[in-house]
Amino acid sequence: MGSMVSTERLDRLAIGLSGLCLVHCLGTAVALALLASAGGVLGAPIIHEIGLTLAMIMGTLALGRGIFDHGYTMPSAIGGLGLGVMAGALTLPHNGSEALFTVVGVAILALGHRLNHIAYE
């Protein structure tokens, strides 16, 4: 593929981004419990919106390209479901349910990327 980033590498980067999202969500919950001001900065909606935007871009690139490379649509469908759950979580109140649904969405998205990665083996 020359200078283009490989789909396998995009999947690994996307899984890493999912892990960072998970750490952020759990860290924010702990920070909210310990320090209201620090939790307010970490829990700012813009951080979630930027994270979701990055996840959607990487998901589209890696999972979409996987369909063309290996022909399997299931990883992309599962990843899309995870992105949908993450997007839906942005509409929930900040009472813990948003973090719970975000973590579930991140796990589903990471599964989609893992399946996409496995399809190349």
N, C-alpha and C positions, 0 to 999 in steps of 0.2 A: 504494500500500500504506500510505499515511499514515505513522503513527508507527513501523510495523514496519521493521526493517532489511531492505533488499532482498536477495534471494538473490545477486545479483551482488556486492554489498558483502560478504556473508558469505563467498563464494568467495574474494574478494581477501584478506579477513582470514585465512581458513584457509590460503591459499597463503603468506601472510606467517608464520603460525604454523609451517607446515612448514619454511620457510626458517630460522626461529629454531631449530627442532629440529635441523636439519642443522648449523647453526653450533655449537649446543650439543654435539652428538655429536662433531664433528670437534675442537672446542675441548677437550672432555674427554679425548679420546685424546691430544692434544698435551700437555695439563696432566698427565695420568698419566705420560707419558714424561719430562716435565721436573720436576715437583714432586709427589711422592707425596701430600702433605697437601692441596694444592689440588685435585688430581685426585679425592681421596676425597670432598671436599665436593661437587664438580660431578657426580661419578658416583654420588651417593647414590640409592638406589632410589626414594625419595619424589619426586625431581625427575622421573624417568621416568614414574612413575605419574600424577603431576599433569599432565604434558605429554600423556600418552596420554588421560587423562580429558578434557582441553580439546579435543584433536583429535577425540575421539568425539562430544562435544557439538556442536562446530562442524560436523563432518561430517554428523551427523544432521540438523541444522538446514538447512544449505546444500544438501547433496546430496538429502536427502529432500524438501525444498521444491521443488527443481528438478524432481523427478518430477511433482509436481502442477502446476507452472507450465508446463513445456514438454513433458512426457510421455515423455521419454527416460529409460530405466532404466540404460543403459550407464555414464554417469558415476558413478552411485551404486554400481553393481556394482564398478567399478574402484576407487573410493574405499574401498569396504568391504574389498576385497582388501588394499589398502594398510594399512588399520587392523588387519586380521588379522595381517599380517606384522609390524607394529609391536608388537601384543600378544604375538605369539609370541616376538619378540625379548626381551621381558622375562623369559622363562623360560630364556634361554641364559646360560652362564657369562660373566663379565666378562673374557674373554680376547681381545677384539677382534671375536668373532663377533656379539656383541650389537649393537655399534655398526654393523657392516656390514649386518645385517638391518634395523636401525632406519632406516638411511639408505635402503636399498632400499624399505622400507615407506613412508617419507616421500615418496620420489620417485613411487611409484605413487599415493599419496593426492593429491599435488599434481597429477598428471596427471588424476585424476578430477575435481578441482575445476576444472582448466583446461577440460576437456571440458564440464563443466556450464556454465561461463562462455560458452564458444563456442556452446552450444546456444541461447543467448538472442540471438545476433547474426543 
